[in-house]
Amino acid sequence: MRGLGWPELVIILVVVVVLFGATRLPMIARSIGTSAREFRKGMDDGAEEEGDGDASDKNS
């Protein structure tokens, strides 16, 4: 089983354009980018909190 290639990605892009229309695509892409950025930030914050908890446990 192989991953997604160019033909599959083009088909997905065409389906997305048909479903949402070309005028809404920039808004959708911006929303996805913002969501991904917030998710990454949350994961980084969670890792920092997890790391801080380990340091306090070792000192006590």
Stockholm file with secondary structure:
# STOCKHOLM 1.0

chainA/1-60         MRGLGWPELVIILVVVVVLFGATRLPMIARSIGTSAREFRKGMDDGAEEEGDGDASDKNS
#=GR chainA/1-60 SS CCCCCHHHHHHHHHHHHHHHCTTTHHHHHHHHHHHHHHHHHHHHHHHHHHHHHHHHHHHC
#=GC SS_cons        CCCCCHHHHHHHHHHHHHHHCTTTHHHHHHHHHHHHHHHHHHHHHHHHHHHHHHHHHHHC
//
